[in-house]
Amino acid sequence: MFVIIGIVTVFDYVLGGYVAMGGKLVVLWQPFEVVIIVVAAIGTVIIGNPKSVIGKLGKGFGAAAKGPKYKKDDYIELLSVQYQRFKMARSKGTLALEAHVENPDESDLFNQFPGFHEHHHAVTFICDYLRMMSLVSESPYEMADLMDEEIETHHHENYRVAAQIQTMADALPALAIVAAVLGLIKTMGSISEPPEVLGKLIGGALVGVFVAYGMVGPIAKVLGTVHEAETKYYQCMKAGMLAYLNGYAPAVCVEFARKAPESDVRPTFYEVEEAVSELPAIG
C-alpha cells in the first residue's frame, strides 16, 4: 500500500512541479523511448539469469506492492502453532507428532491455524524439523546449523529476485543515455524544427532516469525489506524448536521464539499467553 502511495507521490509532485513551472506534459509522452529503455532493461535481466529467477520477477513486484506479509496476528498464530506442537510432544512423546507432520493437510492440529496452513513453505519447514526431532536428531547445535543453512538458502533465493530488480534499476539510466543519443540523432535530422519539437525529442532522455530512481529502484529496496521480514518469520520457528531441543517447557520455548520478530510486529508476553490459553486441549 505504501509503495503505491509513494509512486503516486513521486509522479504527482514531479509532474505537478513541472506543470507549475509552465511545462507541457505532452512533451514527456514518449512511448517509443519507454519501449527502448524499459524493454531493454528487462532484456538485460533475462540475459543474466536462469528461468527460475526470471519467473519470479513479476511476483517480486507484486510482493513489493503488498509489503511485508507477516503482521502481529500472524506471529501470534505461529507461536500458538509451536506451543501446541511442543505441548503434544511433551505430553505424548515426539512420535505422537509423526501423523501430523507426515500429512499436515489432514492434521487436526495444523487445521486449527488456517493462516499458518496457507504458507506452504513454512509448513514444510516446521514439519521437516519436527520429523527430524522425532526420528534422529537430539543435538541442538547440529539442528541449529542445519536450520541456518536452509534459512540462508531460502533468503538467498529471494534476494536474487530483489537484486535483479535493482539491476534493472541500475541499467535504466544507462539505457536512457542510449535513447538520448538516438533522440539526438533524430534531433539533428530535425534541427530546423521549432523548439517545441526539439524539446519533445530531447525529453525522451528523462524517461529512463525517472523510472529508475522514482520507481524501480525503490521497489527493489522494499522487496529486500519484505524478504528480510520473511527471514525473521523462519528464525522465529527456529528459536522455538531449538529451545524445545534444549529441554525447556512449551511456554518457555514460545517465549524464546517471541523474541525473534522485529518490535513493530512482535506480540507481547500477555498477548501470547492469552492466545495459548484459549487453545483447545490436546486430545
Secondary structure, DSSP 8 states (H G I E B T S, - for coil): -HHHHHHHHHHHHHHHHHHHTT--GGGG--HHHHIIIIIHHHHHHHHTS-HHHHTTHHHHHHHHHH-----HHHHHHHHHHHHHHHHHHHHH-GGGGHHHHH-GGG-HHHHT-HHHHT-HHHHHHHHHHHHHHHHT---HHHHHHHHHHHHHHHHHHHHHHHHHHHHHHHHHHHHHHHHHHHHHHHHHTTTTS-HHHHHHHHHTHHHHHHHIIIIIHHHHHHHHHHHHHHHHHHHHHHHHHHHHHTT--HHHHHHHHHTSS-TTT---HHHHHHHHHTS----
